């Protein structure tokens, strides 16, 4: 069987429950066991090679050190990485994590201690690796995929410039490498979704700034999104942040008949390469012009069944993974990749709810499914009924 990336799970925070003195401990207990069931049942059923948590793990960016490490211990037990005593559970499975706004904050609030304690416990904010789905040939790149995780929290305007500069150094380097090897598909993981029109997903676009820095955002800026789509050319993009989940696709036109002129410059934006050669300073300076270029070259739409041979080759599927929180049904996303060496399957996209099956032109087959474990209120009610039954039934029998 080919090695494949098979699971992406989002989990959100529960810190506010600690403020409830009477029900807080009960809520935390039920919450932890519920999410532990979501994680471990999915892992047991689908046996993934990778488990990717999409960020916002446990509302921790402002908590003190002792509480931070208590939550890490809880999270690692929930995710099946450690037992109740905190001892690591041996596994060949790789656990990957994305930083969300509840982990390191938005651009206005990110500080060094947020970054340091996150990376000390969950690894680098930006990373990429390669997997090979065609293990029959060690000499060919036909089955290769690049996987990249990018720190979306500091892509747009960030108060402490060093964090944004570090993120964009990674992005610019990856873009340069993609220009040399665009034939290898890229799967991109971000916490914050890409820019798209209002009405396409449940959440409407909103960004708030403080002193010019990002205080809150539902989507990445149009200029940043345009750079990622044009210059990284991902085949698939996974993100979290929006709890409801969403499935969309982006068509990318790489050349314009009429260029977008840049003020006080002899250069213009007419093709993808013009955008991809820009520095971070230029990306900031020409935000308005890049947004115009994006409107003319990018089309976002709800994913629908399509004959892929009729679409342009530059197409990116975007999955916003529904939250694993109980209020959203305890959702988990299952993503499978495979390589069809025979090349007999016709390129086609079919959709089912927030899932899809995609056979690409270059012999890859992708499948994304969303599974849900049930609303937490129903599970709580059943738990209470079980407890009452265990107590009342023996009492009634004694009275008979």
C-alpha positions in Angstrom: 0.0 0.0 0.0 1.3 3.5 -0.8 2.2 5.7 2.1 -0.4 8.4 2.4 -1.4 11.4 4.5 -4.7 10.3 6.0 -6.0 12.5 8.7 -6.5 16.1 9.6 -8.3 17.1 12.9 -9.1 20.4 14.4 -9.6 20.9 18.1 -10.6 24.1 19.8 -10.1 25.5 23.3 -12.0 24.9 26.5 -10.3 27.3 28.9 -13.4 29.4 29.8 -14.9 26.4 31.6 -12.4 26.7 34.5 -14.3 29.9 35.5 -17.3 27.9 36.5 -16.7 26.8 40.1 -19.4 24.1 40.4 -19.7 22.6 36.9 -16.2 23.5 35.6 -14.5 20.2 36.7 -17.4 18.2 35.3 -17.4 20.1 32.0 -13.6 19.7 31.6 -13.9 16.0 32.4 -16.6 15.4 29.8 -14.9 17.6 27.3 -11.6 15.8 27.6 -13.1 12.3 27.4 -15.3 13.4 24.4 -12.3 14.8 22.5 -10.2 11.8 23.5 -12.8 9.6 21.9 -12.9 11.7 18.7 -9.1 11.5 18.3 -8.5 7.8 19.3 -11.6 6.4 17.6 -10.6 8.1 14.3 -7.0 6.9 14.7 -8.1 3.3 15.5 -10.6 3.2 12.6 -8.4 4.8 9.8 -4.9 4.1 10.9 -3.4 7.3 9.6 0.3 7.9 9.0 -0.1 11.5 10.1 -2.4 13.2 12.6 -2.5 17.0 12.0 -4.2 19.3 14.5 -5.3 22.4 12.8 -4.5 24.9 15.6 -6.4 26.6 18.5 -5.6 23.6 20.6 -6.6 24.8 24.1 -6.8 28.6 24.5 -3.5 29.0 26.1 -1.7 32.2 24.8 -2.4 34.2 28.0 -2.3 31.5 30.7 0.4 31.2 33.3 3.2 28.6 33.0 1.7 26.0 35.4 -1.7 26.1 33.8 0.0 25.9 30.3 1.8 22.7 31.1 -1.4 21.2 32.7 -3.2 21.8 29.4 -0.4 20.3 27.4 -0.6 17.1 29.5 -4.4 17.1 29.0 -4.0 17.7 25.2 -1.5 14.9 24.8 -3.7 12.4 26.5 -6.7 13.6 24.4 -4.7 13.1 21.2 -3.5 9.7 22.2 0.2 10.8 22.5 0.5 10.1 26.2 -1.3 8.1 28.9 -3.0 9.6 32.0 0.3 9.6 33.9 1.9 11.7 31.1 4.1 8.9 29.8 4.5 9.0 26.0 2.8 6.3 24.0 5.1 4.7 21.5 3.9 5.0 17.9 5.2 5.2 14.3 2.5 7.8 13.6 3.6 11.4 13.2 1.7 14.1 15.1 1.9 17.6 13.5 0.5 20.8 14.9 -0.4 24.2 13.5 -0.3 27.4 15.6 -3.6 29.2 15.8 -4.8 32.5 17.4 -5.5 30.7 20.7 -1.9 29.3 20.6 0.3 32.4 19.8 -2.3 35.1 19.1 -3.1 37.3 16.1 -0.4 39.6 14.7 -1.1 42.4 17.1 -0.6 40.2 20.2 2.1 37.6 19.3 5.1 37.9 21.7 8.4 36.1 22.0 7.2 33.9 25.0 4.2 32.8 22.9 6.5 31.6 20.1 9.1 30.1 22.4 6.9 28.0 24.6 4.8 26.8 21.6 7.8 25.7 19.5 9.4 24.1 22.6 6.4 21.9 23.0 4.9 21.5 19.5 7.8 22.0 17.1 8.5 24.6 14.3 5.9 27.1 13.2 6.9 26.6 9.6 8.0 23.3 8.2 7.8 21.2 5.1 8.6 17.6 4.0 8.2 15.2 1.1 6.3 11.9 0.9 6.5 9.4 -2.0 3.3 7.6 -3.0 5.1 5.5 -5.6 7.4 3.3 -3.7 8.0 1.1 -6.7 10.6 3.6 -8.1 13.3 5.3 -6.1 14.5 7.2 -9.1 11.3 8.9 -10.2 9.5 11.9 -8.7 6.1 10.8 -10.2 4.6 9.8 -6.8 6.1 12.7 -4.9 4.2 15.3 -2.8 5.5 18.2 -0.8 3.7 18.9 2.4 4.0 22.4 4.0 2.8 23.9 7.3 2.9 27.7 7.3 2.4 30.0 10.4 -0.7 31.8 9.2 -0.9 34.0 12.3 2.0 36.2 11.2 1.5 36.3 7.4 -0.3 39.6 7.6 0.6 42.7 9.5 2.4 41.8 12.8 3.4 44.1 15.5 6.8 42.4 16.2 8.2 42.4 12.7 10.7 39.5 13.4 7.9 36.9 13.5 6.4 38.0 10.2 9.9 38.3 8.6 10.7 34.7 9.7 7.4 33.4 8.3 7.9 35.2 4.9 11.5 34.0 4.6 10.1 30.5 4.7 7.3 31.3 2.2 9.6 33.1 -0.2 12.1 30.2 -0.1 9.3 27.7 -0.7 8.1 29.8 -3.6 11.5 29.9 -5.2 11.8 26.1 -4.9 8.3 25.7 -6.3 9.3 27.7 -9.4 12.1 25.1 -10.0 9.9 22.0 -9.4 6.2 22.9 -10.0 5.4 19.4 -11.2 5.5 18.0 -7.6 2.1 18.7 -6.1 2.0 20.7 -2.9 -0.4 20.1 0.0 -0.6 23.3 2.2 -1.7 23.5 5.8 -2.7 26.9 7.3 -4.7 27.8 10.4 -6.5 30.8 8.8 -8.5 30.2 5.6 -7.7 31.9 2.3 -9.6 35.0 1.2 -12.8 34.4 -0.6 -16.1 36.2 -1.3 -18.8 36.6 1.3 -21.5 33.9 1.2 -19.2 31.1 0.0 -18.6 29.8 3.6 -20.6 30.2 6.8 -18.3 32.9 8.1 -18.3 36.4 6.5 -14.9 38.1 5.8 -13.9 40.4 8.6 -10.5 41.8 9.6 -9.9 44.2 12.5 -6.7 46.1 13.1 -5.1 47.9 16.0 -2.4 50.5 15.1 -2.3 48.9 11.7 -1.6 45.3 13.0 -4.1 42.4 12.8 -6.3 42.3 15.9 -8.7 39.8 14.4 -9.3 38.1 11.0 -11.6 35.4 9.6 -9.6 35.1 6.4 -6.1 35.9 5.2 -5.8 39.2 3.3 -6.5 39.1 -0.5 -2.9 40.0 -1.3 -1.4 37.3 0.9 -3.9 34.7 -0.4 -3.0 35.7 -4.0 0.7 35.2 -3.3 0.1 31.8 -1.8 -2.1 30.6 -4.7 0.0 32.0 -7.5 3.5 31.4 -6.2 3.2 28.2 -4.1 0.7 26.7 -6.5 -0.8 24.3 -4.0 -3.0 21.5 -5.3 -4.8 21.2 -1.9 -5.1 23.7 1.0 -6.3 22.6 4.5 -7.1 25.1 7.3 -9.2 25.5 10.4 -10.3 28.6 12.3 -13.8 28.7 10.9 -15.6 26.2 13.2 -18.4 25.4 10.7 -16.1 24.0 8.0 -16.3 24.7 4.3 -15.3 23.2 0.9 -14.3 25.5 -2.0 -12.0 25.6 -5.0 -9.8 28.3 -6.5 -9.2 28.7 -10.2 -6.0 30.6 -11.0 -5.5 32.5 -14.3 -1.7 33.0 -14.6 -1.7 35.7 -17.3 -3.6 38.9 -17.9 -4.2 40.6 -21.3 -4.0 44.0 -19.6 -1.4 44.4 -16.9 -2.0 46.1 -13.5 0.3 49.0 -13.3 2.4 49.7 -10.2 2.7 53.4 -9.1 6.1 54.9 -9.2 7.5 51.8 -10.9 8.4 50.6 -14.4 7.1 47.2 -13.5 3.5 45.8 -13.7 1.5 42.8 -12.7 0.6 40.8 -15.8 1.5 37.2 -14.9 2.1 35.1 -11.8 5.9 35.5 -12.1 5.5 39.3 -11.7 3.9 38.7 -8.3 6.2 35.9 -7.2 9.3 38.1 -7.8 8.2 40.7 -5.2 9.9 41.2 -1.9 7.9 41.4 1.4 8.3 45.2 1.3 6.9 45.3 -2.2 4.0 43.1 -1.2 3.1 45.6 1.5 3.7 48.7 -0.7 1.5 47.4 -3.6 -1.4 45.8 -1.5 -4.1 47.6 -3.5 -2.6 46.7 -6.9 -2.1 43.0 -5.8 -5.8 42.9 -4.7 -6.8 44.2 -8.2 -4.6 41.5 -9.8 -6.2 38.9 -7.5 -9.7 39.9 -8.5 -8.8 39.5 -12.1 -6.9 36.2 -11.8 -8.5 34.3 -9.0 -12.0 32.8 -8.9 -13.2 31.1 -5.7 -16.4 29.0 -5.9 -18.1 26.3 -4.0 -16.7 22.9 -5.0 -18.9 21.0 -7.3 -18.7 17.9 -9.5 -16.6 18.7 -12.5 -14.9 17.1 -15.5 -11.3 18.2 -14.6 -10.3 18.0 -18.3 -12.4 21.1 -18.9 -10.8 23.1 -16.2 -7.5 25.1 -16.3 -4.6 23.2 -14.9 -4.2 25.8 -12.1 -6.8 24.7 -9.6 -6.6 24.5 -5.8 -9.0 22.7 -3.6 -9.5 24.3 -0.2 -10.9 22.5 2.8 -11.7 24.3 6.0 -11.9 21.5 8.5 -14.9 21.6 10.8 -14.2 21.9 14.5 -13.8 18.8 16.7 -15.7 20.6 19.5 -18.8 18.9 20.7 -21.1 21.7 19.6 -20.0 21.0 16.0 -20.5 17.2 16.3 -17.0 16.2 17.1 -15.9 16.4 13.5 -12.7 14.8 12.1 -11.4 15.1 8.5 -9.9 12.0 6.8 -7.7 12.7 3.8 -6.3 9.9 1.6 -3.8 10.2 -1.2 -2.9 7.5 -3.7 -0.9 7.2 -6.9 -2.5 5.4 -9.9 0.6 4.1 -11.8 -1.6 2.8 -14.6 -3.2 6.2 -15.3 -6.5 4.6 -16.3 -8.8 6.8 -14.1 -10.2 9.8 -15.8 -9.6 13.2 -14.2 -12.7 14.2 -12.3 -13.9 16.0 -9.2 -17.0 14.8 -7.3 -18.3 16.3 -4.0 -20.3 15.0 -1.1 -21.2 17.4 1.7 -17.9 18.9 2.9 -16.0 16.0 1.3 -14.7 15.3 -2.2 -13.0 12.7 -4.4 -10.6 14.0 -6.9 -8.7 12.2 -9.7 -6.0 14.6 -11.0 -4.4 14.8 -14.4 -1.1 13.6 -13.0 -2.4 10.2 -11.8 -3.1 11.1 -8.2 -6.3 10.2 -6.4 -7.4 12.2 -3.4 -10.3 11.6 -1.1 -11.5 13.8 1.8 -14.2 12.7 4.2 -15.7 14.3 7.3 -16.9 12.1 10.1 -18.8 13.3 13.1 -19.2 11.6 16.5 -22.4 13.3 17.7 -23.4 16.4 19.6 -21.9 16.6 23.1 -25.2 17.5 24.7 -26.8 14.2 23.6 -23.8 12.4 24.9 -24.0 14.3 28.2 -27.7 13.4 28.5 -27.0 9.7 27.9 -24.2 9.8 30.5 -26.6 11.4 33.1 -29.2 8.7 32.3 -26.6 6.0 32.7 -25.6 7.4 36.1 -29.2 7.8 37.3 -30.0 4.3 36.1 -27.0 2.9 38.0 -28.1 4.6 41.2 -31.9 4.5 41.0 -32.5 1.0 39.7 -30.8 -0.7 42.6 -32.6 1.6 45.0 -36.0 0.7 43.5 -35.2 -3.0 43.6 -34.3 -2.7 47.3 -37.7 -1.1 48.0 -39.7 -3.8 46.2 
